[in-house]
Amino acid sequence: MPSSRGPSIDTITEGGRVTQVGEGQEAEESAPPVMTFGAPTAGEVLAERYELVEHINNDSAGRLVWRGVDVILRRPVAVVLRYPGGDSATEMLQAAVAASRVIHPNLVGVYDAIDEDERAYVVREWVDGQSLRELVADGPLDPARATAIGNAVASALAAVHATGMVHGNVHPGTVMISDEGRVVLADARTDGADSQDIDVRAVGGVLYFALTGHWPHTEVPLHGATAGHGRASIPDSVRDAAGVLAAPRQVRAGVPAYLDDLTMDLLDVEIAPPPSDVLAAELGRLDVPADDHYLDSAGPLRFAADTEDEPSPLAVAGGRKVAIGIAGLLAVALVGLLIGISVLGGDDKSPGTNPVAAPSSNPPANGEATPAATAVRKLTVREARIIDPDSKVRDELDDADKVIDGDPDKVWGTDTYTTAKFGNRKAGMGVWLDLGAPHNVKSVQVNLSAQGTSAVLYAGTTTHPSTSAGDEALVTSYQRTQIGQPFEGSQSGTTMNFDGFNADQKYRYLLVWITELPSNDRGYQIDVEEITVQGS
């Protein structure tokens, strides 16, 4: 919501870099002092919307980081304040505008940016969880979890890089893991010395840290290559007597050979790093959920356990040159790489393609047949229905089948209303989906006719009759199980991707619930062109 006292996120000139500020990292010892004159207090409401609840800390740039509540949407937010505002805060606000235009489930969302002259502040998504730095403090991660985190970071970078921008601050302190297991990349602070290549190499640093608990501070030019981030330092990488960086499998047992090779290739200055989208595709190929644990040795996809084992198909004969071979061998995967990326202002409405997990080429040690890897594919939606609990006329229920027919030119649309909140007559409307049977679901993609829609995805276990009372009971029941984060009108593009599904749970019934409509020249209205469900 724009403030009457200063420009909002929609009115500030876009900056040339993406920066998601104030991720609650501890301040550096050399951080500039924070001006406290007129400092906010708990209970104060900024811009008549954001109530300050608790001062968390000061970030490494000396800004105040508060936990707050959006009193309109009733959701937690982080509020990052800088003193003073005005010209000194222009860079921060412009960077927040740029960040808000990149929408991806693995990036922390930026909601608002306001300048009040005496102070300026950015409002962004609150993440309940811990950083990778804090997570690994209890010990290095197993290879599969490290792979999943690397995949999420690479996917986030692919979204940023697709806009031509650079993140510039990838390290264990800016990789956040929520309590629900969602991995998000935060606190981008690029400068002229940063590049997309350095971003990609930093993924190698993240993998190395997750696998070993150490960070390669000086081996290659990486972000955050100092002795620590905040007051909690990160141990330097392990080296041999000659000072050469030790490979992860030399530091700890059980690191698969191919993951070891990929990590070291990304850190090798003599090997050109692949583009971030190609790296995301490769890590996504390896990130296959197991039923009970991460990539057990008997699971569907295993890495070579020893150097003499059959290498990954991306390894080049005669030596460790994994990164060199990635770009050529994964070109066919590029069509679907930007699924989950929505940049405001974009007009690409094409449904995504279906990535498929490759099966293992190594037979199990006991000689039994290896089960095929579970393929991620487009799931068939058996039925679609419009949910409209607050309507007595119920004249918007037709054409629900057009959102699942594969033809984006055939749509279901709402009526035109006088306000974004359905003329203040409804809490929302939704599209209910029946997959016919329980499935492991990876993601749901919703293609819309215009940007600016607010929506959230729910899941349920019961059906209800198509009546106002039945729809009300359905919504009440389904709202107990929210999938991922909601998309807000101020940040959503024409494609929404929900991927916060529990890999250990199966889903049959889903509800895409629309809470706010975008404006057009006649009023407020949206068409849903296509909904695609990916899973197995």
Secondary structure, DSSP 8 states (H G I E B T S, - for coil): ---TTS--TTTS---SS-----------TT------TT---TT-EETTTEEEEEEEEE-TTS-EEEEEEETTTTEEEEEEEESS-GGGGHHHHHHHHHHHTEE-TTB--EEEEEE-SS-EEEEEE---EEEHHHHHTT----HHHHHHHHHHHHHHHHHHHTTT------STTTEEEETTS-EEE------TT--HHHHHHHHHHHHHHHHHS-B-TTTS--TT-SSEETTEE--B--B-TT--B--HHHHSTT--HHHHHHHHHHH-TTS----HHHHHHHHHHH----SSSSS-TTSSS---SSTTS---TTS-TTS--HHHHHHHHTGGGGGGTTTT-EETT----------------S--TTS---------EE----EEEEE-TT-SS----TTGGGGGSS-TTS-EE---BSSTTGGGT-S-EEEEEEEEEEE-EEEEEEEESSS--EEEEEEES----SSHHHHHHHHHHHTTSEEEEEE-TTT--SEEEE----TT--EEEEEEEEEE--B-SSSB--EEEEEEEEE-
